[in-house]
Amino acid sequence: MGAEAWEEQASQAELAFEGWKDASRLARRALLEAWLGQIAPVREQLATAMAVETGKPITMARGEVGRAEMTLRATIEAIATFGEEAIPYDLMPGADGCRAVFRRFPLGPALAITPFNFPVNLAVHKLAPALGAGCSVIWKPCPQAPRTSQLLWASFEAARAQVGAPVALLQLAGPDPVQAEALARDPRIVVVSFTGSERVGRHLEQVLAGKRLLLELGGNGAVVVDEGVDPVAVAKSIAPAAVAGAGQSCSKAQRIYVHRNLWEAFAPAFVAAVQALPCGDPMDPATLVGPVIDEATARRVDAGLDRAAQAGAQFLLRGTRQGALLPPAILTGLSEEDPLQCEEAFSPVTVLTPVDSFEQGLALAAATRFGLRASAYSRDQRHLRLAEATLRAGGVLLNLPPTFRLDAAPFGGVRASGNGFEGPRWAMEGFTEGRLIVEGPAL
């Protein structure tokens, strides 16, 4: 897409916004309800395309399409109550007869940039709230899943035509990151929502200073396991969060700190739980651990495992790479400065570390620049309350894995993991600006 094309897209987004910004709640809900209806007939096509293009296991791909539909439903519900709050101004002396509301107004044309690991649901998490808030959107999807993105966009276009919403309300941008940055810099684009790597997110912060920028970045999710819990049950709870979908989730369980008194029972239970998760062909409905996104990534991760072994790590589990299929690896004996501890693995690699106390585990879990998701397992309520206060993350899960997510709930990170929250109602706040309206009695 050349400069002429993206400039035209920005111009069309501006025109579409003018025709949509004052749309009623009824009209905005009707559009999303129509989109929900258009997705239903192409569910299997979406899931199959996703599995073929990204290697996501077909069962997980089908689940993702279902989650996207739930995200749409949650956005439809949020529209009914979002955007206006009464303020009791007559609590102030001299304000008798005053009426006040705090209203939210759509910011303008938005650019949404989405990743390959959840190419349908994470796209809907941006697109539906932006449209529901009254914005027009240019969507720059990941280049790894073009067929999936085209199918999702076509389902929206059918819905838009069905209800008569403005042309170019949602446009599909090309895969070129240089052109995407040019679009992001365009003054007609007033808000950019990005999910992806920390590196790209920080670059956008620099080049888009002063523009509304919503970031969902990486993580290196920590789990702290206290003594006294059932080691087998906890291992089975955490294992899918560590390796399902090849561990390509920013909230995956990457670092697991285990009380030393539980270590000898937990470590083999966790290895067994991971081994029990079928690994292989993503088109096999039984598979939960498929390939990573491409062979180059698999080679890079495999080389990182070799480096960790040379640095003294011990492997509790490691298989042989076959192309892009990288079997789960479980390591122990790594320093806290090792990249597999302090960076994002984004692969089926998990590090187990014994700790002398639950408090030590919490301290190590919190000693990271990331802050997306963290978990703690304990039967001691005092320890769970301590985990709430200690784990600096946008989501703290207690007796649950870090990947546990309700799509209608807030989801986001702090520090190097981003800013703000998604989840339909919270995402809509990011695409709007607040305005206090106060009206006094007629004079």
C-alpha positions in Angstrom: 0.0 0.0 0.0 1.6 3.2 -1.2 1.4 6.7 0.3 -1.6 7.6 -1.9 -3.5 4.5 -0.7 -3.0 5.1 3.0 -3.8 8.8 2.7 -7.0 7.8 1.0 -7.8 5.4 3.9 -7.2 8.2 6.4 -9.5 10.5 4.4 -12.2 7.9 4.2 -11.9 7.1 7.9 -12.5 10.8 8.6 -15.6 10.9 6.4 -17.0 7.7 8.0 -16.4 9.2 11.5 -18.5 12.2 10.6 -21.3 10.0 9.6 -21.1 7.7 12.7 -20.0 9.8 15.7 -23.6 10.9 16.5 -25.1 7.5 15.9 -27.6 6.4 18.5 -27.0 3.6 21.0 -29.7 1.7 19.1 -27.8 2.1 15.8 -24.4 1.1 17.3 -25.9 -1.9 18.9 -27.7 -2.9 15.7 -24.4 -2.8 13.8 -22.7 -5.1 16.3 -25.7 -7.4 16.5 -25.6 -7.7 12.7 -21.9 -8.5 12.9 -22.5 -11.2 15.4 -25.0 -12.7 13.1 -22.6 -12.6 10.2 -19.9 -14.4 12.1 -22.1 -17.4 12.9 -22.1 -18.8 9.3 -18.3 -18.6 9.0 -17.2 -19.9 12.4 -15.6 -23.0 11.0 -14.0 -21.1 8.1 -12.5 -18.7 10.6 -11.2 -21.4 12.9 -9.7 -23.5 10.0 -8.0 -20.5 8.4 -6.6 -19.5 11.8 -5.2 -23.1 12.4 -3.7 -23.3 8.9 -2.1 -19.9 9.0 -0.9 -19.6 12.6 -0.6 -23.2 13.7 -3.1 -22.7 16.6 -4.6 -26.1 17.4 -8.0 -26.3 15.7 -9.9 -26.9 19.0 -8.4 -23.7 20.5 -9.1 -21.9 17.2 -12.8 -22.8 17.5 -12.8 -21.7 21.1 -11.3 -18.4 20.1 -14.0 -17.7 17.5 -16.6 -18.5 20.3 -14.8 -16.1 22.6 -14.9 -13.4 19.9 -18.7 -13.8 19.7 -18.8 -13.4 23.5 -16.7 -10.3 23.2 -19.2 -8.9 20.7 -22.1 -9.7 23.0 -20.3 -8.0 25.9 -19.8 -4.9 23.8 -23.4 -4.8 22.8 -24.4 -5.0 26.5 -21.9 -2.3 27.5 -23.3 0.2 24.9 -26.6 0.3 26.8 -25.0 1.9 29.9 -21.8 3.4 28.6 -21.1 7.1 28.1 -23.3 9.1 30.5 -23.3 9.5 34.3 -25.5 11.9 36.3 -23.5 14.1 38.7 -25.4 15.5 41.7 -24.3 19.2 41.3 -27.1 20.4 43.6 -25.0 19.2 46.6 -23.2 22.5 46.2 -24.6 25.6 47.8 -26.1 27.9 45.2 -26.6 25.1 42.7 -30.3 24.6 43.1 -31.9 23.6 39.8 -28.6 22.6 38.2 -28.4 19.5 36.1 -25.0 17.9 35.4 -23.9 14.8 33.5 -20.5 13.5 32.7 -20.6 12.3 29.0 -18.1 10.5 26.9 -17.6 11.5 23.2 -15.8 9.5 20.5 -12.3 10.7 19.8 -12.3 10.2 16.1 -10.7 7.8 13.5 -8.7 5.0 15.2 -6.0 2.7 14.0 -6.1 -0.8 15.5 -3.0 -3.0 15.2 -3.4 -6.6 16.2 -1.1 -9.7 16.7 -1.0 -13.2 15.3 -1.5 -15.2 18.5 -5.2 -14.3 18.8 -6.0 -13.0 15.3 -9.8 -13.0 15.8 -10.6 -12.3 19.4 -8.0 -9.7 20.1 -9.1 -7.9 16.9 -12.7 -7.9 18.1 -11.5 -6.6 21.5 -10.4 -3.5 19.7 -12.8 -3.1 16.8 -16.1 -3.7 18.5 -15.5 -1.2 21.4 -14.1 1.4 19.0 -17.2 1.1 16.7 -19.5 0.9 19.7 -18.0 4.1 21.1 -18.7 5.9 17.8 -15.3 5.8 16.1 -14.3 4.8 12.6 -11.5 2.3 12.5 -8.6 1.3 10.2 -7.5 -2.2 11.1 -3.9 -3.3 10.5 -4.0 -7.0 11.3 -1.0 -9.3 11.6 0.6 -10.4 8.3 0.8 -14.0 9.3 -3.0 -14.6 9.1 -4.3 -12.8 6.0 -7.1 -15.2 5.2 -8.4 -15.1 8.8 -8.3 -11.3 8.8 -10.1 -11.1 5.4 -12.8 -13.4 6.6 -13.4 -11.4 9.7 -13.4 -8.1 7.9 -15.8 -9.5 5.2 -18.2 -10.6 8.0 -18.2 -7.0 9.3 -18.7 -5.5 5.8 -21.8 -7.7 5.3 -23.2 -6.4 8.6 -22.4 -2.8 7.8 -24.2 -3.1 4.5 -27.1 -4.9 6.2 -27.8 -2.0 8.6 -26.7 0.9 6.3 -23.8 2.1 8.4 -21.3 4.5 6.7 -19.0 3.1 4.0 -15.4 2.8 5.1 -16.4 2.6 8.8 -14.0 -0.3 9.2 -11.1 -0.5 6.7 -8.5 -3.2 6.3 -4.9 -1.9 6.0 -2.1 -3.7 4.3 0.6 -5.7 6.2 3.5 -3.2 5.7 4.7 -1.9 9.1 6.2 1.2 7.5 2.8 2.1 6.0 1.1 1.3 9.3 3.4 3.8 11.1 2.7 6.4 8.4 -1.0 5.9 9.1 -0.4 6.1 12.9 1.4 9.4 12.4 -1.4 10.9 10.2 -3.0 13.7 12.1 -6.5 12.5 11.0 -5.9 9.3 13.1 -6.5 10.5 16.7 -6.1 7.2 18.6 -3.9 4.2 18.1 -4.6 0.9 19.8 -1.7 -1.6 19.6 -1.2 -5.2 20.9 2.2 -6.6 20.3 5.8 -6.5 21.5 7.3 -4.2 24.0 9.9 -3.1 21.5 7.3 -1.9 18.9 5.1 -0.4 21.7 8.0 1.7 23.0 8.8 2.9 19.4 5.2 4.0 19.0 5.4 5.9 22.2 8.3 7.9 20.9 6.9 8.6 17.4 3.3 9.3 18.5 4.0 11.6 21.5 0.9 13.6 22.2 -1.5 11.2 20.5 -3.9 8.9 22.4 -2.0 5.6 22.5 -3.4 2.4 24.0 -0.8 -0.4 24.5 -1.2 -4.0 25.4 2.4 -5.3 25.4 4.3 -8.4 26.6 4.6 -10.2 29.9 6.5 -12.9 31.7 3.8 -14.3 33.9 4.9 -15.5 37.3 3.1 -18.1 39.5 3.9 -18.6 43.2 3.0 -22.0 44.7 2.7 -22.2 48.5 3.2 -25.3 50.6 0.1 -27.0 51.7 -1.7 -27.0 48.3 -2.4 -30.2 46.4 0.7 -30.5 44.1 -1.0 -32.6 41.4 -4.1 -30.4 41.2 -2.1 -27.2 41.0 0.2 -28.7 38.4 -2.8 -29.7 36.3 -4.2 -26.2 36.7 -1.0 -24.4 35.6 0.2 -26.8 32.8 -2.2 -25.6 30.0 -1.4 -22.0 30.9 2.3 -22.7 30.3 2.3 -24.6 27.0 -1.2 -24.7 25.3 -1.1 -22.9 21.9 2.7 -23.3 22.0 2.8 -20.9 24.9 2.2 -18.0 22.5 0.3 -15.9 25.0 1.5 -12.7 26.7 -0.1 -14.0 29.9 1.3 -17.5 29.8 2.8 -19.1 33.0 6.5 -18.6 32.4 8.1 -18.4 35.8 6.9 -20.8 38.6 8.2 -20.3 42.1 7.5 -23.4 44.3 7.9 -23.6 48.1 10.8 -25.9 48.8 8.7 -28.1 51.0 6.5 -28.9 48.0 9.2 -29.1 45.4 9.8 -32.9 45.3 6.0 -33.5 44.8 5.3 -30.6 42.5 8.1 -30.7 40.0 7.4 -34.3 38.7 3.6 -33.6 38.9 4.1 -30.5 36.7 6.2 -32.4 34.2 3.6 -35.2 34.0 0.8 -32.6 33.6 2.6 -31.0 30.7 3.5 -34.3 29.1 -0.2 -35.3 29.2 -1.2 -32.4 26.9 -1.2 -33.6 23.3 1.5 -32.0 21.1 1.6 -32.2 17.3 -0.6 -31.6 14.3 -2.8 -28.4 14.8 -5.6 -29.9 12.7 -6.0 -32.8 15.1 -8.8 -31.9 17.5 -6.9 -33.6 20.4 -3.8 -31.3 20.0 -3.3 -28.6 22.6 0.4 -27.8 21.8 1.0 -27.0 18.2 3.9 -25.3 16.3 5.1 -21.8 17.1 4.4 -19.2 14.4 7.3 -20.2 12.1 10.4 -22.3 11.9 12.7 -19.3 12.4 11.1 -18.6 15.8 11.4 -22.3 16.8 15.1 -22.2 15.9 15.6 -19.1 17.9 13.9 -20.5 21.0 15.7 -23.8 20.6 19.0 -21.9 20.5 18.0 -20.1 23.7 17.5 -23.5 25.4 21.0 -24.6 24.3 22.4 -21.4 25.7 20.5 -21.9 29.0 22.0 -25.5 29.2 25.5 -24.1 28.7 24.8 -21.6 31.5 24.0 -24.5 33.9 20.3 -25.0 33.6 18.9 -28.4 34.2 16.1 -29.8 32.0 13.2 -31.6 33.6 11.7 -31.9 30.1 12.9 -31.2 26.6 12.0 -32.7 23.2 13.5 -32.5 19.7 12.4 -29.7 17.5 10.7 -30.7 14.2 10.5 -27.7 11.9 8.2 -25.1 13.7 7.0 -27.7 16.2 8.9 -27.2 19.4 7.9 -29.6 22.2 7.5 -28.1 25.7 10.6 -27.5 27.7 10.8 -27.3 31.5 14.0 -25.9 33.1 15.3 -25.3 36.6 18.5 -23.8 38.0 18.4 -20.5 36.1 19.5 -17.2 37.6 17.0 -14.4 37.8 19.0 -12.5 35.3 18.7 -15.2 32.6 16.6 -14.1 29.6 14.2 -17.0 30.2 13.5 -15.5 33.6 13.5 -11.8 33.0 12.3 -11.5 29.3 9.1 -12.8 27.6 9.5 -16.4 26.4 6.4 -16.5 24.2 6.9 -20.2 23.6 6.3 -23.5 25.4 9.2 -22.9 27.8 8.7 -22.8 31.5 11.1 -22.2 34.4 10.6 -23.8 37.8 12.5 -22.4 40.8 12.3 -23.6 44.4 12.0 -20.9 47.1 12.4 -21.0 50.9 9.1 -19.2 51.6 5.9 -17.9 50.0 7.1 -14.4 50.7 10.4 -15.0 48.9 8.4 -16.4 45.9 6.2 -13.2 45.8 9.3 -11.0 46.0 10.9 -12.8 43.0 7.7 -12.9 41.1 7.3 -9.1 41.5 10.9 -8.3 40.6 10.2 -7.7 36.9 9.7 -4.7 34.7 6.6 -6.4 33.3 3.2 -6.3 34.9 0.5 -8.1 32.9 -0.6 -11.2 34.8 0.6 -13.1 37.9 -0.8 -15.9 40.0 -0.5 -17.3 43.5 -1.8 -20.7 44.8 -2.3 -21.0 48.6 -4.7 -22.3 51.2 -3.7 -19.5 53.6 -6.0 -16.5 53.2 -3.3 -14.2 54.7 -0.9 -15.3 52.0 -3.5 -14.7 49.3 -4.1 -11.2 50.6 -0.3 -10.6 50.7 -0.2 -11.7 47.0 -2.8 -9.2 46.1 -0.7 -6.4 47.6 2.7 -7.6 46.4 2.1 -8.8 42.8 2.3 -5.6 40.6 0.3 -6.7 37.6 -2.9 -5.6 35.8 -4.4 -9.0 36.7 -3.7 -11.0 39.9 -5.2 -14.5 39.8 -5.5 -16.4 43.1 -5.7 -20.2 42.9 -6.1 -19.8 39.2 -3.6 -19.7 36.3 -2.6 -16.4 34.8 -4.3 -17.1 31.5 -7.7 -17.3 33.1 -9.8 -14.6 31.4 -13.4 -13.4 31.1 -13.6 -11.4 27.9 -16.1 -9.0 29.5 -13.8 -8.2 32.3 -10.9 -5.6 32.3 -7.6 -6.9 30.9 -4.4 -4.9 30.8 -0.9 -4.3 32.1 1.2 -1.9 34.0 4.8 -0.8 33.5 6.5 -2.5 30.5 3.3 -4.5 29.8 1.3 -1.4 28.6 -1.3 1.0 29.8 -5.0 1.0 30.4 -7.4 -1.9 30.1 -9.3 -3.7 27.4 -12.5 -5.6 28.0 -15.4 -3.9 26.1 -16.5 -1.2 28.6 -12.9 -0.3 29.6 -11.8 -0.3 26.0 -14.6 2.1 25.1 -13.1 4.6 27.6 -9.9 4.5 25.6 -11.7 5.5 22.4 -13.5 8.4 24.0 -13.0 11.6 25.9 -14.9 12.8 28.9 -16.8 16.0 29.1 -18.7 17.5 32.1 -21.9 19.2 31.1 -23.5 21.5 33.6 -26.8 23.3 33.0 -28.3 25.9 35.3 -31.8 27.1 35.5 -33.0 29.5 32.8 -32.5 33.2 33.7 
